[in-house]
Amino acid sequence: MISESSGCAKIAVQLEEISQQRATGKLIVSKGERQWHFYFLHGCLLYATGGQHRIRRWERALMLCCPDFIVEPHLISTANLWEYQLLNQAVTQAHLSLNQAKAVIQSIAKEVFFTMVRHSDLTSRWLPSLRESSYKKTLNLPLSSEEIKHTFQHSIQLYEQWQAMGLDYICPDQAPILKDTENLQKQISYNTFFGLTKLFNGQNTLWDIAAKKKQSVIGVTRSLHYFVQQGTIEVRDVPDLPSPIEQMRLVASAVNPSAPLIACIDDSALIGHILEKILLPAGYRVLKIQEPLAEMSILVKQKPALIFLDLIMPDLNGYVLCSFLRQTSVFRQTPIIILTSYDGVVERVRANLTGASDFLSKPPEPKKVLEIVQKYLQENEREIFPNTSSKIAHSN
């Protein structure tokens, strides 16, 4: 069990008192320079944050609890509780269910609690707030007293398991990276090794990997334990991701009006959002078209340098639209990449006949997206336009 001296018992008592007194304010827990912040409204937990990876935690929670939820950058404020405000607004506008938004808050609180209880000699201070009106409460979105208690106890139990398995020398905020690849290849299958190289690249934390594989962080870390001890895999500290506002600023400073414009014609807002997250940081502009029949004039006016085209849309067949675009003078030589979940021989032949340049499987992967964009834009710059038949036939 975690000792009383760790400070966790004291924090547990404080959490209980805050709930019982229906207090509003912020509890700050500290260990040296590290701080964790817990925001309360009438004794309910609005949000938990702090530590190293605020943005990574936020993105993981969205991926786990509401993967189809799209955060609109222009809705993000600079307030301390911008995450809660986004969830609050999403529930109010029925973009998220109450259970989904609550699950995000609970997932984040669980990680914050876990990271916090790993440290001994914690100190805390309570800052009451008189500005209750600044906290907008949606239905039962904040965590109740019982939910706070359950989440805190779950984090403690998780850490006790972590300790019992001898994993205390590893922090789940660290990222594993393959070190002795030659020796590792001798011990595992090729497919397993290939999978490891994609995840264990020094960029994904153990929390990140667990979320992507939909496994427990203990299970993921335990599977690495032997290889870390052996020296074939090492774990290292990694920085947090830029906040959404920082990402917008970076994009605004990096992308200029003369940057290549990439169009995404897909009825799914999620696909457009995924491509935008990949292409904007790489210096491209993105034009998202969800209703091609209604927005064709915009496409013609903007004249994108490359088009990603969904194969199956409610009101229009992708093959038909591709053929139509190829018959226009504007898009006769524009690279058109078919986006599809069905990448078979029949689909390639049909795409070939309608003039598509290449195929890209859904969901789009960052590396493949950037490779295909660079390939065709470079070809256009050299004014080389290969026969589309040979391109599709040999794109495997």
Secondary structure, DSSP 8 states (H G I E B T S, - for coil): ---GGGSHHHHHHHHHHHHHTT--EEEEEEETTEEEEEEEETTEEEEEEESS-HHHHHHHHHHHH-TT----GGG--SSTTHHHHHHHHHHHTTSS-HHHHHHHHHHHHHHHHHHHHTSSS-EEEEEE-S-GGGS---TT-SB-HHHHHHHHHHHHHHHHHHHHTT-TT--TTSEEEES-HHHHHHHS-HHHHHHHHHHTBTTS-HHHHHHHHT--HHHHHHHHHHHHHHTSEEEE-------HHHHHHHHHHH--TTS-EEEEE-S-HHHHHHHHHHHTTTT-EEEEES-TTTSHHHHHHH--SEEEEESB-SSSBHHHHHHHHHTSTTTSSS-EEEEES---HHHHHHHHHHT--EEEESS--HHHHHHHHHHHHHHHHTT----HHHHHHT--
